[in-house]
Amino acid sequence: MKKVVAIFGSLSLLLPFLKVPAAEVNLPLPGNGLKQHPFLYVGEFDSRNPQAQTIFLVRDGKVAWRYSIPLYLCPFAIQEFDDVTMLANGNIVFACMSGAGIVTPEKNLIWQFRCPDGTETHSCQPIGKDTVLLALNGKVGKVLVINTASNTILKEIVIPTGSTFAHYQFRHVTITPGKKTFMVGLLAEKKVLEMDFDGNVIWSCNASSAWSAIRLKNGNTLISGDGEGYTREVNEKGETVWEFTQKDAPFQLYNNQTANRLANGNTVICNWVAGNKNLEEWKTSVQVFEVTPTKEVVWALSSWDDPDLGPCTCVQLLDEPGNADEGDLQR
């Protein structure tokens, strides 16, 4: 088994941490807690639980299923869940820094990718029944198109970043509607790119700390600003048309790693706290929340006990219309 050497468990450990005074979560929080939506949930680098980095499936307000792996594959190789998607058949595609995989509801690992030495992956997303788009950070950053049925790499696309430090190149790579292009945030260059599968850059905009960028069905792009704590929608010209930041939040924002745009126009934002070394403050944080276009928070989840879901990097709401296999969801 090959090893991938990593120094840090999260990109955000390399970025300036938001110096916002900690505050207790004001209860009750808006919404219906764990019962608001059925959802799939992961969070990277839960340092409290080195034996159990966990994917959670929540239905009817309870954890209905979970799948765990150890944080350390070996002393210098980290496994942390960064990306997760439930397919129409119930199988779950995930990325875990040292690799990626597909696990069945029975917890059988039916496909696995192990990162070669010196590389890591934080994004693995379906682009059809038996195909995934996998981001591979390394000396040369790439995106791989892989047929999971035959375990064959169909295509390699080099990402035009000047950074050779694998951990500081890019995070989520997301397919656009129509599946002809994909989005990637370049961390060193402070840009978001749209690229085609021939490696051509066909659109770009300036955006610092872009952990994730998704192309919305309205043609705009929703960017998650990680350590800078913003979630921003920009138009084709790169102009900000909507943004949610600390000044809009009734609770402390930490790292906004990913966001979903819902069919009703609301936005669900993952508020990752694990870059904060003060573990006592974790339990005072909101892990994920939903806001309207007018920035009203209509759901906020803080679940640190019975169940303890841990930090939040990525969620998939399972009551959203659309087929995740075909990239129908805006996430």
N, C-alpha and C positions, 0 to 999 in steps of 0.2 A: 504494500500500500504506500503510495507516495505521500509526502508531507508537504504542506505549505507553511512557510515561516511567516508569522505575523507578529508585529510588536504591539499593536493596539487592537482592542476589541471593537472600536468604533471610530469612524471618521471624526466624530465630534470631539474625541479626545485630542485631536490636532487643532481644533478651532477654538477661538475665544469663547468662553462660556458666558451665557447671559447673566449679568450681575443684577438680578432682580430679587429683592428681599423675599424670603420664603414666607408663605402664609398658609394657615390652615385652610383646608377645603371647607367652604361654608355649606353645611347640609340643611335641608335636602337639596341635592343638585337637580337641575332641570331634567325633565324626561322621566323615563321609567326604568332607569338602571339597566341591569342585565336583560330585562325583558323588552327593551326598546326595539331591538332588531335581533334576529338570529345572525351570528357572524363567526368568521374564522379570524384568528388573532395570533400574531407573533410579535416578539420584541427581542431585539438583539442584546447580547452581553448582560444577561442577568447574573452578575457576579456573586449573588447570594446563593445561587444554586448550581455549583459547578457540575453536578451529576445530572442535571435535568434542565436543559434548554427545551422549551415545550411549545408545540402548536396546540392551541385550544380551539375547540368547536363548541360554541355556546348556542343552545336552543332552549326556548321557553324559560329563560332566566337561569339555566343551569349548565354546567360543563357536561356536554353529552359525549365528548370524545377528546382524547389527548394523545399526542405522540411526542416522545422525548428522546433526546440524544445528549451525551455529555458535552460540556463546554470545551474541554480540551481533548482533542484527538490524540495528541502526544504533548509533551511539555511546551512546545513552541507552536503548535497548530491549534487554532481556535475554530470551534463550530458554534455559530450563532445564527439563529433564524432571521434572515433579512427580507425574505420575499415568500409569499404563499398564495396559492390560487386553487380553489376547488373546481374541478372539471365537472361537466354535465353527468358523467358516470359515477361521481362521488370520489374518484381518486384525487389526490392532492399533490400539486407540483410545488416544490420549495427550493430555495437557495439557502445555504448555511455557511457561507464564507470559505470553508475548506472544500466545498463541493455543492452538489445539487442532487435532487432525486424526485421520484414519484412514489408515493405510498398509498396503498389501498385502505378502504375503511377497516379491513381486517388487520391493518398495520404490517402488511407485507410490502417490503421495498422492492418494487418491480423494475425500477431503473435507477441507476446511480452514476454520477459523474464525479470523479475525484480530481481536484485541481492539481496540475503539475507543479513541481517545486518552483517557488518564487512567484506563484500566481494565486489569485483568490477571486471568488465570485460572490456578488451580493444581489444578483438579479437573475431569475429564471422564470420566463413567462410563456404560456402556451400560445402557439400561433396556428392551431389546427389540432386534429385528433391525435397525431403521433409526432408532432414537431414542437420544439421549444426554441426560444430566443434566449441565449445565455450570455451575460456580460462576463468577460474574462480579463480582470486587471492583471497586468504584468509589465515586464520591461517594455513590451509593445502591447498596448491595450487593444483588445479585440472584442467583437461580438461574434458569437458562434451560432449558426443555425444547425440544430441537431435533430436527426430522426431518432426518436427514443425507441421505436420498435426494433430497428436494426442496429441501434447505438452507433450511428454513422454521422460524422460531421459533414453536412452538406455544403456549408459555406463559411468562410472566415472573412470578416470585414474589419479592417484596421481602423481604429478610432483616432482621429488626428489630434492627439494631445502631446504636448512637449514634456509632460511629466513621465519620468521612468520609475517613480516611487509608486508601486502597485496600490498601496492603500489610499493614495491621494490622487486618483485619476477620475473615477466616476462611480456612481452607485446604481440606482435603478435605470434600466433601459426599457422603454415601453413602446409597444407597437401602436401605430396610429390607426384610425378607422380606415378600412380598406386594405390594411396589412401590406401596403407597398413601401412604407417608410417607417422609421422608428425615431424616438427621441432619446437624447442623452445629454446630461449635464456635465460639462468639463469643469472640474473643481479648480485646477490651477489657472485655467484661462478665464474663469468666471463667465462662462457662456453656456447657453443651451443650444444644441444643434438638432436639426432634423436631417436625417441622412437616408438615402435610398440603399438598396441592397447591393449596389455596385460600388458603394463607398463614397458617393458624391454628397457633399453638403448642399442641401437645397433651401435651407432657412436657418437663421440663427438670431439670437438676441442676447444682450448682456444680462447676466444674472449670477450674482455671487452666491456661493454655498448651496448650489442647486442639487439637492439630494435626489430629487425626482422631478420629472416634467411629463405631463400627459397632454396630448392633443385632444381637446374637447370636440364634441360634435358640432358646436357652433363655430369652429375654426380657430378659436382662441387656444391658448396654452396655459395650463395650471401648473405652477412651479412651487415646490416645497423647499423653503430656505433653511432647513436644518438649524445649524448653530446660530443663525441670524434671526430665527424665530418668526419667519413670515410665511404666509401662504398667499400667492399672488397670481392673478389671472392677467395675462397680457394679450393684446391683439396682434394682428399680423405685422404691425409696425414695431412691436416690442413695447408698446405703451401700456402702462398699468391701467386696467379698467375696473379692477376690484382687488382688494387686499385686506387680509386679516393679520393684525400684529398685536403685540402686548397691550397697546393702548385700547384695543377693542375687547380684550379678554377680561372677564371678571375673576380670573384665577391666573396663577403663574404659568407662563409658557416656558418650556425648556427648548427642546429641539423638534422642529416640525419636519419630520422625515418624509412622510407620504400623505397624500390627500386623495379622497374620492369625491367626484362630483355626482350627485344623485340625480335620478330622473326628475325629481320634483324641484331641482335647482339648488337644493341645499348642498353644503360641502362638509364632509367628514374629515377631520384632521387628527393625525396621530401625534401625540405630544410625548416624545421619548425623554425619559428622565435619567437614564442610567449613566449619562456623562457626569452627573452630580455624585461626587464621592461621599457625600453625607447621606448614608442610607436611611437615616431617620426621616429625612425630608421626602423620600420617595413616597411614603404612605400618605403624605399630605397633597400629592399631586393628582391632577386629572389626567388619565391615560389617553383617552380619546373623546372627541366631542363633535357635535354637529351644529352648524350655524346656517342661518338663512341668508339669502342675498343681502338683506338689510343688517346682517351681522348680529342677529338675535341668537343667542345660544339656546337651542331647544332640547339638547341632550348632552349630558356630560357624565362620563363614567369614571369612577374611582373605586376600583375593586382590588384591594390589597389584602383582603382576608375573607376566606370562605366564599368564593375562591380568590386566591392570590394569582392574578393573571400576569403579574410582573410588568416590566416596561413594555411600551407599545411602539412598534416600528411600522406595522402594516396590518390592515384589516380588509376583509372582504365581507360586505353585507350580503347575506344570502336571501334577502327579500327584495333585492333589486331586479328589475326585468332585464333580460338579455342573457346571452350565452358567453360565458367566460372563455370557452375554447376558441371562439371566433373573435375575441377582442371587443365584444359589444359593450362591456362595462367601462365606464370612465374612471379608470384607476391604474 
